[in-house]
């Protein structure tokens, strides 16, 4: 049976459009940022011959827990601005081998391109999130501008940063009631930064990398993009508020408690002074 055009696959279209949007927003300058999208086999098989990998590449991480899993991923060193026009050169569809130590390239990553250098971090975070939420599919990393700026000026304490973001915009508590995590500054692309991020992903879907950017996780592209977008909007408001002379009035903890009760959500324990 003739295979369908992979460029018509909904998940490929989502990747292309999202990467373009992230570049437009200035969150993924140059090759700054990466996305991985967990796919079902029956999503992939109508488009690709899954019995014939194009190439096999080693992974510097034991991904056996994801053996046989398929992912759409951005490429290493690839500019997000080029993904929509030249998708096969800048992204790819991969499968994790049964042994868990090899990436099988099924489509894309042309001209000897390889998956994002942050692939181990992505895979570790997928493993962590799937243990919490079996429906998690997306791991997204970018350099959201105002969140990045806050890591230079705001106290790098998870409770303090979360409370600041919650108070900048009413919807924040509703969107990320579990709060925001922070890891120490670590070398990007290393297993160490992947392990630290994945450990935090067990409790939150947002992990701040100080002086670097943010990691987000979610069940689909819209949820994950919207999660980061909401936190970034709060960080932008914070930046404006500080530039205007600082806070004169804000959401009080009693307001946040009423908000949580109205929406049936549970804020991170101990983060509200109630």
C-alpha positions, 0 to 999 in steps of 0.5 A: 500500500502506498504511504501517505505524504509525511508532510501532511501528518498532523504532528509534522504540521504542528511541529512546523507551525509551532517552531515558526511561532516560537521563532517569531516570538523571539524565544528560539533565536538561531538554533536555541530551543528544541521540541520532542513529540511522543507519537503512537506507532499507528500515527507513523505507520501510514506515512513511513515504512517503519521496518526500514530505518534510514540510519542508526545513531547511538544515544549517550543515555539508557533509554530502555524505558522508552524502547520502541517509542516514536518521536518527532524531534527538532535537529541539532544546530537547526534554526527554527526559522527554517523548519517550516520551509525545509522540514526534512533537513531540520527535524525528523521522526525517530524510534528508540531501539529495543536495546534503548541505546540507539536512535533509529531515524525513520524520516528527515534529519537529512544531510547527516543531521542528528536529533537535538543535542538535548535529546537525553534531557528530553527522553529523561523528562518524557520518562519522568512525566509519563510516570506522573501522567501517561498521556504526556506527549510533549517536551519543549525547551526555549529561551522565553525572554522575560522568564530568562531575564527574571533569572538574573534579577529575581530570587532563585527560590521555587516558592518565591518565583512561583508566588511572583508569577501567580500574582502577576496574572490571575490565570497563572494559578489555574494554569500551573497550580503545581508551581515552577521548579528551578535547577542550578546552572548546568552545562546544556546537552549534558546528562547531568542537566537532563537528570536534574530537569527530569527529577523536577518534572516529577512534580512540575511541568515547568522547569527553569534553567537559570540564565538559559531558558525553560522546559515545559511538558504537556499532553499536546502541543497547545497545552505545552505552548500555552503553559510556557506562554502563560508563565512568560506573560506573567514574567513580562508583566513583572518586568513592566511592573518593576520598570514602573516602580514596583508593586503597589497593589497585587493579588493577595493570598486570600484572592488566590485561595478563592480562585483555587476554590472556584476552579477546583484546583489545589495550589502547591502545598505551602505556597499560599500563606493561608 
